[in-house]
Every structure is written in structure tokens, then in C-alpha cells.
Amino acid sequence: MAESSHQDFRKFLHPSVVSKLNSLELKARLVVEGFMVGLHRSPYHGFSVEFSEHRPYMQGDSLKSVDWKAYAKTEKYYIKQYEEETNLVSHIILDVSRSMDFAYGNNIKKLEYGSILAASLMYLMIRQQDAAGLALYSDKVETFMAPKSSRIYLTELLKALASVKPSSKTRTANCLNYLAEKVKRRGLVIIISDFFDDVNSILTALKHFRYKKNEVVVFQVLDPMEMSFAFGRDAAFKDMETQEEMITQPFQIQKAYQKAMSEYIERIKEECLNSGIEYNLLDTSVPFDKALFSYFRKRAMLH
């Protein structure tokens, strides 16, 4: 593939570009295609055919199912997979509470970033014949769609995701505990949130999914300004959930804020690591392939 073509797809991994596209389905498709182009050009190339719509040949498989074109390219035997061959059951859980509605400057809102990420993951999963489901929560679980693997179902998932509006306060722990009980079939659970809630209760809820024998991947999505607090002048701050306002000089509290935020993030990261949960910190300026590579690594481990 020509370098210019690769660069054309690469731009569709950048949030500022993707957000300008019209439909969520188009955003997801171009993010995934940009990711797959990068995958074919990366050190993961040996996995890429297998990761696409194939699985390795195993003793007892019919030779009729061997993809000889894939063999010609890789000198490895791959079996074509069909619609009914569901490999993995995945639940994508997205925080749609008011705090996710934040963006500073030219960044896209955390909720939009999370929605595009969720859509891209679902598009990728169903393209791979995995089953994908969706849960949306704020202070309660607002939507729960059980995982299915059909491409028709993908349209329903994307429609639900496209109609998302930020609502109410956050009760992350309560909602995650509820969902951990609702998820009946073990699989992969992906949680996308800013995790602005009581840290101890959040961590207990995340471990609840592990207790139920699920694999768990966490994406903590923050605006770059939430991490740096580099406002640098007098500013009025409004709590997006309580609407309370406070006027302050940000530079005076910047160091204390950065220290508290760093400790908060490190606590979540460390507890996730100790519990066998994959933790990823993303800010809303980070290209989407970072998150998709994280999913790809986890998916390859579970194959």
C-alpha cells in the first residue's frame, strides 16, 4: 500500500478529524480502517490476518475451509470464519454522566471521544465475528443491550450510541456493580469513563467483574486540561453535575491539583494492575489507535 494512502487513513485516527465526520458509523468505520492499515504495516503484521476474519488451522479442520490466499501471503494456514462462529462475548460500558460533557479549547468532549471509541470497538468486534453489547450509565443504567454478533445488530448498537446525551450525576460504582450481576456469560468487559467518583467504591466495583471471571479493560478518558490544570489566569469553575461555581486563580492551586490528580490516577492504575485489570489512560487529543491496540493485545491473549 502506498505511503500516501497510509497517511490518508492515519488522519482518521485523530479525534479532531474524526469528530468532523457526519455519522457515527462513518467515524467508526474509518477509525477501524485506519487502524487496520497501520496494523498491516506494523510489527504485528504476522497477527493481522489471524486477527482479521480468520483463525489458525487446527488438526481436524476441513481443508475446504483453508484460505489459500492467506496462505500465499503468510505461508501459514488460516481457516475462514463464518457469521455463526462467535469467538468472544464483549460488553462495552460507557459513562454518559454530566462530567463526561466537558471539553476545553479545541478538544472534543470526553463523551464524544468515548462514544467514537465505543463505536469503533463494536465495529471491530462484529467485523471479527465476536459478539458486542452496550451499556450506558449515569446515576443509573440507562441502556443495556446484550451482546450479539450480527452486522444488523451493529446498526442498532450504533443508533443507541449516536443518540446519547449527557445526563444526571455519576454513580459509577453502583452502576458497575449492577452490570457485573447482569452480565451472565463470561467474556470481555470494556469500561470507558473519567471515573470521577469515589475511588474506593469504583475499585471495588471493577473487581466485581473480575470476581465473576470476566476479562476487564479500563479506559480512563480525561481532557488534557483536567490533567494539567494549566489555565494560568483568574477563572470561574462550575461543577457540571451540581452547577456550583467557584472563582479562583488556577496557578495558585495548580501544583496541589496536579499532585492530587496524579495520585488519583496512579491509585486506579495500581489497583487495576493488582487485580489483573488492564488500565489505559487516554486524553481526548490521543489518536484512537492507542486504545484499539490495547484491545488488540487483549484479544490476541484471549484467542
C-alpha positions in Angstrom: 0.0 0.0 0.0 1.3 3.4 -0.9 2.6 5.6 1.8 0.2 8.4 0.9 -2.7 6.1 1.2 -1.5 5.0 4.6 -1.3 8.7 5.7 -4.8 9.3 4.4 -6.1 6.6 6.7 -3.9 7.7 9.5 -5.6 11.0 9.8 -8.9 9.2 10.6 -7.3 8.1 13.9 -7.1 11.7 15.2 -10.1 12.9 17.3 -10.1 16.4 15.8 -10.5 15.0 12.3 -12.9 12.1 13.1 -15.3 14.3 15.1 -16.0 16.4 11.9 -17.4 13.4 10.0 -21.2 13.1 9.8 -22.4 9.8 11.1 -21.1 7.6 14.0 -21.0 4.6 11.7 -18.7 6.5 9.3 -16.5 7.6 12.2 -16.2 4.0 13.4 -15.5 2.6 10.0 -12.8 5.0 9.1 -11.1 4.7 12.6 -11.1 0.9 12.2 -9.9 1.0 8.6 -7.1 3.5 9.6 -6.2 1.1 12.4 -6.1 -1.9 10.2 -3.9 -0.2 7.7 -1.5 0.6 10.5 -1.7 -2.9 11.8 -0.6 -4.3 8.4 2.4 -2.0 8.4 3.4 -2.7 12.0 5.5 -5.5 13.7 2.1 -7.1 14.4 1.8 -8.0 10.7 2.0 -11.7 11.4 -1.1 -11.5 13.6 -3.1 -9.3 11.2 -4.6 -12.0 9.0 -5.5 -14.1 12.0 -6.9 -11.1 13.8 -9.0 -10.1 10.8 -11.6 -12.7 9.8 -9.6 -15.9 10.3 -8.3 -18.3 12.9 -5.3 -20.6 12.8 -5.7 -24.1 11.2 -6.1 -26.8 13.8 -5.9 -30.6 13.4 -9.2 -31.9 12.3 -10.3 -28.8 10.3 -11.5 -29.4 6.8 -9.1 -28.4 4.1 -12.0 -26.9 2.2 -12.1 -24.1 4.8 -8.4 -23.2 4.4 -7.9 -19.7 3.0 -5.3 -20.3 0.3 -4.9 -16.6 -0.5 -3.9 -16.0 3.1 -1.5 -18.9 2.9 0.1 -17.4 -0.2 0.7 -14.2 1.7 1.8 -15.6 5.1 2.8 -19.2 4.4 0.6 -20.1 7.4 -2.7 -22.0 7.3 -5.8 -20.0 8.3 -9.5 -21.1 8.5 -12.1 -18.7 7.2 -14.6 -17.9 10.0 -18.3 -17.5 9.3 -21.1 -15.5 10.9 -22.2 -18.2 13.4 -18.6 -18.7 14.7 -18.7 -16.3 17.6 -15.3 -16.2 19.4 -15.7 -13.7 22.2 -18.5 -12.0 24.1 -17.8 -8.4 24.8 -19.7 -5.8 26.8 -18.8 -2.1 26.3 -19.8 0.1 29.2 -19.8 3.9 28.6 -20.2 6.6 31.3 -22.7 9.2 29.9 -22.9 11.3 33.0 -22.7 15.1 33.0 -19.0 15.2 33.9 -18.3 13.5 30.6 -19.7 16.5 28.7 -16.5 18.6 29.4 -14.0 19.9 26.8 -11.5 22.7 27.0 -10.4 24.8 24.0 -10.4 22.9 20.7 -10.5 19.4 22.3 -13.6 17.2 21.7 -15.8 16.4 24.7 -14.9 13.3 26.7 -18.4 11.9 25.9 -17.8 12.2 22.1 -14.4 10.7 22.4 -15.8 7.8 24.5 -18.7 7.3 22.0 -16.4 7.2 19.0 -14.1 4.7 20.8 -17.0 2.5 21.8 -18.4 2.6 18.3 -15.0 1.7 16.8 -14.6 -1.2 19.2 -18.1 -2.5 18.4 -17.4 -2.2 14.7 -14.1 -4.0 15.0 -15.6 -6.8 17.2 -18.5 -7.6 15.0 -16.3 -7.4 11.9 -14.3 -10.2 13.7 -17.5 -12.2 14.3 -17.2 -11.5 18.0 -20.4 -10.6 19.9 -20.6 -7.0 21.1 -23.1 -5.4 23.6 -23.5 -1.9 25.0 -24.4 -0.4 28.4 -24.8 3.3 29.0 -24.9 4.7 32.6 -25.0 7.9 34.6 -26.5 7.7 38.1 -28.4 4.6 36.8 -28.1 2.2 33.9 -29.9 3.9 31.0 -29.3 1.3 28.3 -28.4 -2.3 28.3 -28.1 -4.2 25.0 -26.9 -7.8 25.3 -24.0 -8.9 23.1 -24.8 -10.3 19.6 -22.5 -10.8 16.6 -24.7 -10.0 13.6 -23.9 -7.0 11.4 -27.5 -6.0 11.5 -27.2 -5.7 15.3 -24.3 -3.3 14.9 -26.6 -0.8 13.3 -28.8 -1.0 16.4 -25.8 -0.5 18.7 -24.6 2.5 16.8 -28.0 4.0 16.7 -28.3 3.8 20.5 -24.8 5.3 20.9 -25.5 8.1 18.4 -28.5 9.3 20.4 -26.5 9.6 23.7 -26.9 12.8 25.6 -25.1 13.6 28.9 -27.5 13.2 31.8 -27.6 13.5 35.5 -24.9 12.8 38.1 -22.4 10.0 38.3 -22.9 6.8 40.3 -20.2 4.8 38.7 -19.8 2.2 41.4 -23.5 1.4 41.8 -24.0 1.1 38.1 -20.9 -1.1 37.6 -22.0 -3.4 40.4 -25.4 -3.7 38.9 -23.9 -4.5 35.5 -21.5 -7.1 36.9 -24.5 -9.0 38.1 -26.4 -8.5 34.9 -23.5 -9.9 32.7 -24.3 -13.6 32.7 -21.9 -15.0 30.2 -18.2 -14.6 30.9 -16.3 -12.5 28.4 -14.5 -9.2 27.9 -15.8 -6.1 29.7 -14.6 -2.7 28.5 -15.3 0.3 30.6 -15.0 3.9 29.3 -15.3 6.7 31.9 -13.5 9.6 33.5 -14.0 7.8 36.8 -14.9 11.0 38.7 -16.4 9.3 41.7 -15.4 7.8 45.0 -12.2 5.9 44.1 -12.6 3.1 46.7 -16.1 2.2 45.6 -15.1 2.3 41.9 -12.2 0.0 42.5 -14.5 -2.5 44.4 -16.9 -2.4 41.5 -14.2 -3.0 38.9 -13.0 -6.0 40.9 -16.6 -7.3 40.9 -16.3 -8.0 37.2 -13.1 -10.0 37.8 -14.7 -11.9 40.6 -17.3 -13.0 38.0 -14.4 -14.3 35.9 -14.5 -11.6 33.2 -11.5 -10.1 31.5 -11.6 -6.4 32.1 -10.1 -3.4 30.2 -10.5 0.1 31.6 -10.2 3.3 29.5 -10.0 6.4 31.7 -10.8 9.3 29.4 -9.8 12.8 30.5 -9.5 16.2 28.9 -5.8 17.3 28.7 -6.7 20.4 30.8 -8.1 18.1 33.6 -4.6 16.6 33.9 -2.5 19.8 33.7 -4.9 22.4 35.1 -2.8 25.0 33.2 -5.5 27.7 33.0 -3.0 30.3 34.2 -5.4 33.2 35.0 -8.4 34.0 37.1 -11.1 31.6 36.1 -14.6 30.6 37.2 -15.1 26.9 37.6 -18.6 25.3 37.5 -19.3 21.8 38.7 -21.0 20.2 35.7 -23.2 18.0 37.9 -24.1 20.3 40.8 -23.8 23.6 38.9 -21.9 25.1 41.9 -19.4 27.9 40.9 -16.1 28.9 42.3 -13.7 31.7 41.2 -10.0 31.2 41.8 -6.6 31.9 40.4 -5.6 28.5 38.9 -1.9 28.9 39.1 -2.1 29.1 42.9 -3.6 25.7 43.1 -2.1 24.1 40.0 0.6 22.1 41.8 -1.7 20.8 44.5 -4.3 19.9 41.9 -1.7 18.1 39.7 -0.4 16.2 42.7 -3.9 15.1 43.7 -4.9 14.1 40.1 -1.6 12.2 39.7 -2.2 10.3 42.9 -5.8 9.6 41.9 -4.8 8.2 38.5 -1.9 6.2 40.0 -4.2 4.6 42.6 -6.7 3.4 40.0 -3.9 2.2 37.7 -2.1 0.3 40.5 -5.3 -1.3 41.9 -6.3 -2.4 38.4 -2.8 -3.9 37.8 -3.0 -5.8 41.1 -6.4 -7.2 40.1 -5.5 -8.3 36.6 -7.4 -5.4 35.0 -5.8 -3.7 32.0 -5.7 0.0 32.7 -5.4 2.7 29.9 -5.2 6.5 30.5 -6.4 8.4 27.4 -6.7 12.1 26.9 -9.1 13.4 24.3 -6.3 14.5 21.9 -4.8 11.0 21.7 -5.4 9.1 18.4 -7.8 6.2 18.6 -5.3 3.6 17.6 -3.7 3.6 21.1 -7.0 2.3 22.5 -7.6 -0.2 19.7 -4.0 -1.6 20.1 -4.8 -2.2 23.7 -7.9 -4.1 22.8 -6.0 -5.9 20.1 -3.4 -7.1 22.6 -6.1 -8.3 25.0 -7.9 -10.0 22.1 -4.8 -11.8 21.0 -4.2 -13.1 24.5 -7.7 -14.5 24.7 -7.6 -16.2 21.3 
